[in-house]
Amino acid sequence: NQISVVTTKSRKNTKLRALRVLRGSHMMNRTGFTLLELAVALLIIGLLASLVAPRFAQSLAANRAEMAARRLTADLRRVQEAARITSSSLVVRFTVSPTATLYEAPGLPHLDHRRGHYVVRLHDDPYRVEISALSVGGDAELVFDGQGKPDTAGTITLKAGDHVRTITIDGPSGHTAVAASKL
C-alpha cells in the first residue's frame, strides 16, 4: 500500500516537472511567426488578390461608365430646362480628341465655380471615360431651343474599359434614355 502511494506521488511530480519544462520552453513563450507561416499567409493573400483584382477593375469600369452616363443625362436635362426657363437657345458642345473628352454648356454657370461656364471633363477623375461615338446631327453641338426641344435626335456613346453606355436623345421631345452594353 505504501509503495503504491509513492508511485502515485512520483507520477504527479513527474507530470508537474514536465509541465514546468513545457511552460519554460521556447514553444510556450513564442511571440512571433515562423518564416514558413508568413510565407503561407502571403501566398494565400496573393492568390486571393489575383482572383479579386480583375473583378474589381471590371466593377470600377462599369461604375465609371454608369456615373458618367448619369451625369451627362442629368446635364442634358439641366440645359433643356434652362432653355425653357430663359426662353432662349442653349448649346451643349462636345470635344472629342485623343487628349481630351469633355462637354460644355456655355450658357450655364459652373456648379462648383462662380466664374466660367459649365464644363465636365469626362477623361479625368472620377469618370475616366471616353466618348467613343457621337451623333448629334453631323456636328459636335446639341442645341436646345427656347421651348427645350433639341435641334436633332442623337446618340452619345461612352466607354470605360469593356463597359459601354449609350445615351439616346429623342428629337421631338428631348427625352434621354441610357442603355448599357459590354464589349
Accessible surface in RSA format (square Angstrom, percent):
REM  Atomic radii and reference values for relative SASA: ProtOr
REM  Chains: A
REM  Algorithm: Lee & Richards
REM  Probe-radius: 1.40
REM  Slices: 20
REM RES _ NUM      All-atoms   Total-Side   Main-Chain    Non-polar    All polar
REM                ABS   REL    ABS   REL    ABS   REL    ABS   REL    ABS   REL
RES ASN A   1   162.31 111.9 117.29 113.3  45.02 108.4  36.95  88.9 125.35 121.2
RES GLN A   2   148.94  83.3 142.59 104.2   6.35  15.1  49.20 104.7  99.74  75.6
RES ILE A   3   141.52  80.5 139.14 103.7   2.38   5.7 141.44 101.9   0.08   0.2
RES SER A   4    60.83  51.4  54.32  72.5   6.51  15.0  49.63 105.7  11.20  15.7
RES VAL A   5    76.24  50.2  73.53  66.6   2.71   6.5  76.21  66.2   0.02   0.1
RES VAL A   6    93.41  61.5  92.37  83.6   1.05   2.5  92.96  80.8   0.46   1.2
RES THR A   7    55.42  39.4  53.04  53.8   2.39   5.7  40.34  54.2  15.08  22.8
RES THR A   8    68.77  48.9  68.57  69.5   0.20   0.5  46.67  62.7  22.11  33.4
RES LYS A   9   129.02  62.9 127.91  78.5   1.11   2.7  75.38  67.8  53.64  57.1
RES SER A  10    52.25  44.2  49.25  65.7   3.00   6.9  41.98  89.4  10.27  14.4
RES ARG A  11   154.54  64.9 151.95  77.5   2.59   6.2  49.57  67.7 104.97  63.6
RES LYS A  12   129.58  63.2 127.91  78.5   1.67   4.0  74.52  67.1  55.06  58.6
RES ASN A  13    70.47  48.6  68.91  66.6   1.56   3.8   7.19  17.3  63.28  61.2
RES THR A  14    76.98  54.8  76.31  77.4   0.67   1.6  60.65  81.5  16.33  24.7
RES LYS A  15   142.35  69.4 139.16  85.4   3.19   7.6  85.41  76.9  56.94  60.7
RES LEU A  16    85.51  47.6  85.33  61.0   0.19   0.5  85.33  59.9   0.19   0.5
RES ARG A  17   140.46  59.0 139.53  71.1   0.93   2.2  57.57  78.7  82.89  50.2
RES ALA A  18    52.95  48.7  44.40  68.5   8.55  19.4  51.54  72.6   1.41   3.7
RES LEU A  19    83.21  46.3  83.16  59.5   0.05   0.1  83.16  58.4   0.05   0.1
RES ARG A  20   150.66  63.3 140.04  71.4  10.62  25.3  56.31  77.0  94.35  57.2
RES VAL A  21   105.65  69.5  96.21  87.1   9.44  22.8 103.25  89.7   2.40   6.5
RES LEU A  22    99.69  55.5  99.69  71.3   0.00   0.0  99.69  70.0   0.00   0.0
RES ARG A  23   148.39  62.3 141.41  72.1   6.97  16.6  48.81  66.7  99.57  60.3
RES GLY A  24    59.51  73.4   0.00   N/A  59.51  73.4  32.58  89.4  26.93  60.3
RES SER A  25    34.91  29.5  25.18  33.6   9.73  22.4  34.48  73.4   0.43   0.6
RES HIS A  26   141.26  77.2 128.21  89.1  13.05  33.4  94.15  97.0  47.11  54.8
RES MET A  27   137.19  71.0 121.26  80.2  15.93  37.9  99.98  85.0  37.20  49.3
RES MET A  28   117.09  60.6  88.55  58.6  28.54  68.0  61.70  52.5  55.39  73.4
RES ASN A  29    98.16  67.7  80.59  77.9  17.56  42.3  30.17  72.6  67.98  65.7
RES ARG A  30   108.57  45.6  79.97  40.8  28.60  68.1  19.95  27.3  88.62  53.7
RES THR A  31   141.81 100.9  99.85 101.2  41.96 100.0  75.40 101.3  66.41 100.4
RES GLY A  32    43.69  53.9   0.00   N/A  43.69  53.9  33.68  92.4  10.01  22.4
RES PHE A  33   155.51  77.8 127.44  78.9  28.07  73.0 129.20  78.3  26.31  75.3
RES THR A  34    61.22  43.5  54.14  54.9   7.08  16.9  58.03  77.9   3.19   4.8
RES LEU A  35   148.58  82.7 140.22 100.3   8.36  21.0 141.23  99.2   7.34  19.8
RES LEU A  36   132.67  73.9 127.00  90.9   5.68  14.3 130.33  91.5   2.34   6.3
RES GLU A  37    68.74  39.5  60.15  45.5   8.59  20.4  36.64  70.9  32.10  26.2
RES LEU A  38    85.27  47.5  84.95  60.8   0.32   0.8  85.17  59.8   0.10   0.3
RES ALA A  39    52.83  48.6  43.03  66.4   9.80  22.3  48.40  68.2   4.43  11.7
RES VAL A  40    73.32  48.2  72.49  65.6   0.83   2.0  73.30  63.7   0.02   0.0
RES ALA A  41    45.09  41.5  39.88  61.5   5.21  11.9  44.65  62.9   0.44   1.2
RES LEU A  42   123.04  68.5 115.81  82.9   7.22  18.2 116.10  81.5   6.93  18.7
RES LEU A  43   113.48  63.2 106.69  76.3   6.79  17.1 112.64  79.1   0.84   2.3
RES ILE A  44    91.99  52.3  91.44  68.1   0.54   1.3  91.86  66.2   0.12   0.3
RES ILE A  45   107.21  61.0 105.94  78.9   1.27   3.1 106.58  76.7   0.63   1.7
RES GLY A  46    37.51  46.3   0.00   N/A  37.51  46.3  32.38  88.9   5.14  11.5
RES LEU A  47   103.98  57.9 102.60  73.4   1.38   3.5 103.00  72.3   0.98   2.6
RES LEU A  48   102.26  56.9 102.12  73.1   0.14   0.3 102.26  71.8   0.00   0.0
RES ALA A  49    54.43  50.0  45.64  70.4   8.78  20.0  53.53  75.4   0.90   2.4
RES SER A  50    69.53  58.8  48.55  64.8  20.98  48.3  49.42 105.2  20.11  28.2
RES LEU A  51   121.08  67.4 112.95  80.8   8.12  20.4 115.42  81.1   5.65  15.2
RES VAL A  52    89.51  58.9  89.06  80.6   0.45   1.1  89.51  77.8   0.00   0.0
RES ALA A  53    58.17  53.5  48.48  74.8   9.70  22.1  54.92  77.3   3.26   8.6
RES PRO A  54    79.09  57.6  69.84  63.7   9.25  33.6  78.58  64.9   0.51   3.2
RES ARG A  55   188.11  79.0 180.93  92.2   7.17  17.1  61.82  84.5 126.28  76.5
RES PHE A  56   130.86  65.5 126.04  78.1   4.82  12.5 130.33  79.0   0.52   1.5
RES ALA A  57    55.61  51.1  48.44  74.8   7.17  16.3  50.87  71.6   4.74  12.5
RES GLN A  58    69.55  38.9  69.03  50.5   0.51   1.2  33.41  71.1  36.14  27.4
RES SER A  59    69.87  59.0  59.72  79.7  10.15  23.4  30.40  64.7  39.47  55.3
RES LEU A  60    65.02  36.2  61.70  44.1   3.32   8.3  65.02  45.7   0.00   0.0
RES ALA A  61    15.93  14.6  13.47  20.8   2.46   5.6  15.39  21.7   0.54   1.4
RES ALA A  62    24.29  22.3  23.54  36.3   0.75   1.7  23.91  33.7   0.38   1.0
RES ASN A  63    80.83  55.7  75.56  73.0   5.27  12.7  17.86  43.0  62.97  60.9
RES ARG A  64    47.60  20.0  46.00  23.4   1.60   3.8   7.14   9.8  40.46  24.5
RES ALA A  65     0.00   0.0   0.00   0.0   0.00   0.0   0.00   0.0   0.00   0.0
RES GLU A  66    46.53  26.7  46.53  35.2   0.00   0.0  20.78  40.2  25.75  21.0
RES MET A  67    86.55  44.8  85.38  56.5   1.17   2.8  73.75  62.7  12.79  17.0
RES ALA A  68     0.00   0.0   0.00   0.0   0.00   0.0   0.00   0.0   0.00   0.0
RES ALA A  69     0.05   0.1   0.05   0.1   0.00   0.0   0.05   0.1   0.00   0.0
RES ARG A  70   142.39  59.8 136.39  69.5   5.99  14.3  43.67  59.7  98.71  59.8
RES ARG A  71    69.42  29.1  64.95  33.1   4.48  10.7  26.52  36.2  42.90  26.0
RES LEU A  72     0.06   0.0   0.06   0.0   0.00   0.0   0.06   0.0   0.00   0.0
RES THR A  73     8.66   6.2   8.66   8.8   0.00   0.0   8.66  11.6   0.00   0.0
RES ALA A  74    53.55  49.2  46.34  71.5   7.21  16.4  48.59  68.4   4.96  13.1
RES ASP A  75     9.05   6.3   8.81   8.8   0.24   0.6   3.34   7.9   5.71   5.7
RES LEU A  76     1.77   1.0   1.14   0.8   0.63   1.6   1.50   1.1   0.27   0.7
RES ARG A  77   128.69  54.0 124.59  63.5   4.10   9.8  47.69  65.2  81.00  49.1
RES ARG A  78    65.54  27.5  58.00  29.6   7.54  17.9  40.28  55.0  25.26  15.3
RES VAL A  79     1.85   1.2   1.85   1.7   0.00   0.0   1.85   1.6   0.00   0.0
RES GLN A  80    14.66   8.2  14.66  10.7   0.00   0.0   0.37   0.8  14.29  10.8
RES GLU A  81    80.41  46.2  80.26  60.7   0.15   0.4  37.61  72.8  42.79  34.9
RES ALA A  82    18.06  16.6  14.63  22.6   3.43   7.8  17.48  24.6   0.58   1.5
RES ALA A  83     0.00   0.0   0.00   0.0   0.00   0.0   0.00   0.0   0.00   0.0
RES ARG A  84   107.77  45.3  94.21  48.0  13.56  32.3  37.10  50.7  70.68  42.8
RES ILE A  85   129.26  73.6  99.27  74.0  29.99  72.3 106.36  76.6  22.90  62.1
RES THR A  86    82.31  58.5  55.51  56.3  26.81  63.9  63.28  85.0  19.03  28.8
RES SER A  87    88.30  74.6  63.99  85.4  24.31  56.0  34.02  72.4  54.28  76.0
RES SER A  88    50.68  42.8  44.43  59.3   6.25  14.4  41.67  88.7   9.01  12.6
RES SER A  89    69.09  58.4  46.79  62.4  22.30  51.4  23.61  50.3  45.48  63.7
RES LEU A  90    22.14  12.3  20.81  14.9   1.33   3.3  22.14  15.5   0.00   0.0
RES VAL A  91    35.28  23.2  33.10  30.0   2.19   5.3  33.10  28.8   2.19   5.9
RES VAL A  92     2.39   1.6   2.39   2.2   0.00   0.0   2.39   2.1   0.00   0.0
RES ARG A  93    85.78  36.0  85.78  43.7   0.00   0.0  31.75  43.4  54.03  32.7
RES PHE A  94     5.65   2.8   0.00   0.0   5.65  14.7   0.00   0.0   5.65  16.2
RES THR A  95    51.72  36.8  48.93  49.6   2.78   6.6  38.66  51.9  13.06  19.7
RES VAL A  96    74.78  49.2  43.26  39.2  31.51  75.9  43.26  37.6  31.51  85.5
RES SER A  97    42.17  35.6  29.08  38.8  13.10  30.2  31.38  66.8  10.79  15.1
RES PRO A  98   146.13 106.5 100.48  91.6  45.65 165.9 113.57  93.8  32.56 202.3
RES THR A  99   119.30  84.8  95.81  97.1  23.49  56.0  82.37 110.6  36.93  55.8
RES ALA A 100    22.09  20.3  20.88  32.2   1.21   2.7  21.13  29.8   0.96   2.5
RES THR A 101     7.22   5.1   7.22   7.3   0.00   0.0   0.00   0.0   7.22  10.9
RES LEU A 102    18.83  10.5  18.83  13.5   0.00   0.0  18.83  13.2   0.00   0.0
RES TYR A 103     2.24   1.0   2.24   1.3   0.00   0.0   2.24   1.7   0.00   0.0
RES GLU A 104    27.93  16.0  27.93  21.1   0.00   0.0   0.14   0.3  27.79  22.7
RES ALA A 105     2.52   2.3   2.52   3.9   0.00   0.0   2.52   3.5   0.00   0.0
RES PRO A 106    54.47  39.7  34.59  31.5  19.88  72.3  34.86  28.8  19.61 121.9
RES GLY A 107    48.16  59.4   0.00   N/A  48.16  59.4  20.95  57.5  27.21  60.9
RES LEU A 108    14.80   8.2  12.36   8.8   2.43   6.1  13.85   9.7   0.94   2.5
RES PRO A 109    84.10  61.3  78.64  71.7   5.46  19.8  83.40  68.9   0.70   4.4
RES HIS A 110    29.67  16.2  20.13  14.0   9.54  24.4  11.00  11.3  18.67  21.7
RES LEU A 111   113.51  63.2  79.92  57.2  33.58  84.4  82.79  58.1  30.71  82.6
RES ASP A 112   111.79  78.3  76.92  76.6  34.87  82.5  20.64  48.6  91.16  90.9
RES HIS A 113   112.66  61.6 104.64  72.7   8.02  20.5  70.95  73.1  41.71  48.5
RES ARG A 114   238.30 100.1 203.60 103.8  34.70  82.6  83.48 114.1 154.82  93.8
RES ARG A 115   214.98  90.3 201.58 102.8  13.40  31.9  77.59 106.0 137.39  83.3
RES GLY A 116    57.44  70.8   0.00   N/A  57.44  70.8  39.30 107.8  18.15  40.6
RES HIS A 117    75.43  41.2  66.21  46.0   9.23  23.6  50.05  51.6  25.38  29.5
RES TYR A 118     1.21   0.6   1.21   0.7   0.00   0.0   1.09   0.8   0.12   0.1
RES VAL A 119    31.51  20.7  23.45  21.2   8.06  19.4  23.45  20.4   8.06  21.9
RES VAL A 120     6.23   4.1   3.61   3.3   2.63   6.3   6.23   5.4   0.00   0.0
RES ARG A 121   121.48  51.0 112.55  57.4   8.93  21.3  25.09  34.3  96.39  58.4
RES LEU A 122     0.00   0.0   0.00   0.0   0.00   0.0   0.00   0.0   0.00   0.0
RES HIS A 123    62.66  34.2  45.84  31.9  16.82  43.0  33.80  34.8  28.86  33.6
RES ASP A 124    63.10  44.2  59.51  59.2   3.59   8.5  21.17  49.8  41.93  41.8
RES ASP A 125    94.07  65.9  71.51  71.2  22.56  53.4  32.38  76.2  61.70  61.5
RES PRO A 126    94.96  69.2  83.38  76.0  11.58  42.1  87.51  72.3   7.45  46.3
RES TYR A 127    21.90  10.2  21.90  12.5   0.00   0.0   9.31   7.0  12.59  15.5
RES ARG A 128   131.09  55.0 113.36  57.8  17.72  42.2  32.82  44.9  98.27  59.6
RES VAL A 129     4.94   3.2   0.00   0.0   4.94  11.9   3.01   2.6   1.92   5.2
RES GLU A 130    86.74  49.8  86.23  65.2   0.52   1.2  21.42  41.4  65.32  53.3
RES ILE A 131     7.17   4.1   0.10   0.1   7.07  17.0   0.10   0.1   7.07  19.2
RES SER A 132    58.45  49.4  21.54  28.8  36.91  85.0  22.56  48.0  35.90  50.3
RES ALA A 133    51.64  47.5  43.37  66.9   8.28  18.8  51.58  72.6   0.07   0.2
RES LEU A 134    52.54  29.3  18.22  13.0  34.32  86.3  18.26  12.8  34.28  92.2
RES SER A 135    64.67  54.6  59.58  79.5   5.09  11.7  29.62  63.1  35.05  49.1
RES VAL A 136     0.87   0.6   0.00   0.0   0.87   2.1   0.00   0.0   0.87   2.3
RES GLY A 137    55.36  68.3   0.00   N/A  55.36  68.3  24.91  68.4  30.45  68.2
RES GLY A 138    86.32 106.5   0.00   N/A  86.32 106.5  44.79 122.9  41.53  93.0
RES ASP A 139    76.51  53.6  60.41  60.1  16.10  38.1  41.55  97.8  34.96  34.9
RES ALA A 140    40.06  36.8  35.49  54.8   4.57  10.4  35.64  50.2   4.43  11.7
RES GLU A 141    52.33  30.0  52.33  39.6   0.00   0.0  10.00  19.3  42.33  34.6
RES LEU A 142     0.00   0.0   0.00   0.0   0.00   0.0   0.00   0.0   0.00   0.0
RES VAL A 143    38.16  25.1  37.78  34.2   0.37   0.9  37.78  32.8   0.37   1.0
RES PHE A 144     0.86   0.4   0.86   0.5   0.00   0.0   0.86   0.5   0.00   0.0
RES ASP A 145    54.72  38.3  54.72  54.5   0.00   0.0  29.06  68.4  25.66  25.6
RES GLY A 146    22.94  28.3   0.00   N/A  22.94  28.3  11.27  30.9  11.68  26.1
RES GLN A 147   122.85  68.7 110.18  80.5  12.68  30.2  41.42  88.2  81.44  61.8
RES GLY A 148     0.40   0.5   0.00   N/A   0.40   0.5   0.20   0.5   0.20   0.5
RES LYS A 149   100.36  49.0  98.74  60.6   1.62   3.9  50.04  45.0  50.31  53.6
RES PRO A 150    12.15   8.9   0.00   0.0  12.15  44.2   0.00   0.0  12.15  75.5
RES ASP A 151    86.09  60.3  44.61  44.4  41.48  98.1  36.99  87.0  49.11  49.0
RES THR A 152    36.12  25.7  28.07  28.5   8.05  19.2  18.17  24.4  17.95  27.1
RES ALA A 153    56.21  51.7  44.00  67.9  12.20  27.8  44.23  62.3  11.98  31.7
RES GLY A 154     8.81  10.9   0.00   N/A   8.81  10.9   7.28  20.0   1.54   3.4
RES THR A 155    50.06  35.6  49.86  50.6   0.19   0.5  34.15  45.9  15.90  24.0
RES ILE A 156     0.00   0.0   0.00   0.0   0.00   0.0   0.00   0.0   0.00   0.0
RES THR A 157    21.23  15.1  21.23  21.5   0.00   0.0  12.00  16.1   9.23  14.0
RES LEU A 158     0.00   0.0   0.00   0.0   0.00   0.0   0.00   0.0   0.00   0.0
RES LYS A 159    62.34  30.4  60.01  36.8   2.32   5.5  12.31  11.1  50.02  53.3
RES ALA A 160     6.03   5.5   2.56   3.9   3.48   7.9   6.03   8.5   0.00   0.0
RES GLY A 161    51.78  63.9   0.00   N/A  51.78  63.9  35.36  97.0  16.42  36.8
RES ASP A 162    58.70  41.1  58.30  58.0   0.40   1.0   2.00   4.7  56.70  56.6
RES HIS A 163    21.23  11.6  21.23  14.8   0.00   0.0  15.81  16.3   5.42   6.3
RES VAL A 164    12.29   8.1  12.29  11.1   0.00   0.0  12.29  10.7   0.00   0.0
RES ARG A 165    22.45   9.4  22.45  11.4   0.00   0.0   0.17   0.2  22.28  13.5
RES THR A 166    36.22  25.8  36.09  36.6   0.13   0.3  23.46  31.5  12.77  19.3
RES ILE A 167     0.00   0.0   0.00   0.0   0.00   0.0   0.00   0.0   0.00   0.0
RES THR A 168    62.64  44.6  61.42  62.3   1.22   2.9  45.26  60.8  17.38  26.3
RES ILE A 169     1.06   0.6   0.07   0.1   0.99   2.4   0.07   0.1   0.99   2.7
RES ASP A 170    63.96  44.8  59.25  59.0   4.71  11.1  21.68  51.0  42.28  42.2
RES GLY A 171    14.42  17.8   0.00   N/A  14.42  17.8   9.57  26.3   4.85  10.9
RES PRO A 172   105.05  76.6  89.66  81.7  15.39  55.9 101.45  83.8   3.60  22.4
RES SER A 173    36.78  31.1  24.26  32.4  12.52  28.8  30.65  65.3   6.13   8.6
RES GLY A 174     1.36   1.7   0.00   N/A   1.36   1.7   0.00   0.0   1.36   3.0
RES HIS A 175   133.50  73.0 128.26  89.1   5.25  13.4  92.59  95.4  40.92  47.6
RES THR A 176    16.02  11.4   0.83   0.8  15.19  36.2   1.70   2.3  14.32  21.6
RES ALA A 177    62.35  57.3  55.68  85.9   6.68  15.2  61.62  86.8   0.73   1.9
RES VAL A 178    59.58  39.2  25.25  22.9  34.33  82.7  25.63  22.3  33.95  92.1
RES ALA A 179    61.24  56.3  54.09  83.5   7.15  16.3  59.52  83.8   1.73   4.6
RES ALA A 180    71.82  66.0  38.94  60.1  32.88  74.8  39.10  55.1  32.72  86.7
RES SER A 181    63.82  53.9  49.37  65.9  14.45  33.3  49.78 106.0  14.04  19.7
RES LYS A 182   125.27  61.1  95.32  58.5  29.95  71.3  54.25  48.8  71.02  75.7
RES LEU A 183   135.36  75.4  82.38  58.9  52.98 133.2 111.05  78.0  24.30  65.4
END  Absolute sums over single chains surface
CHAIN  1 A    12271.7      10324.2       1947.5       7706.8       4564.8
END  Absolute sums over all chains
TOTAL         12271.7      10324.2       1947.5       7706.8       4564.8
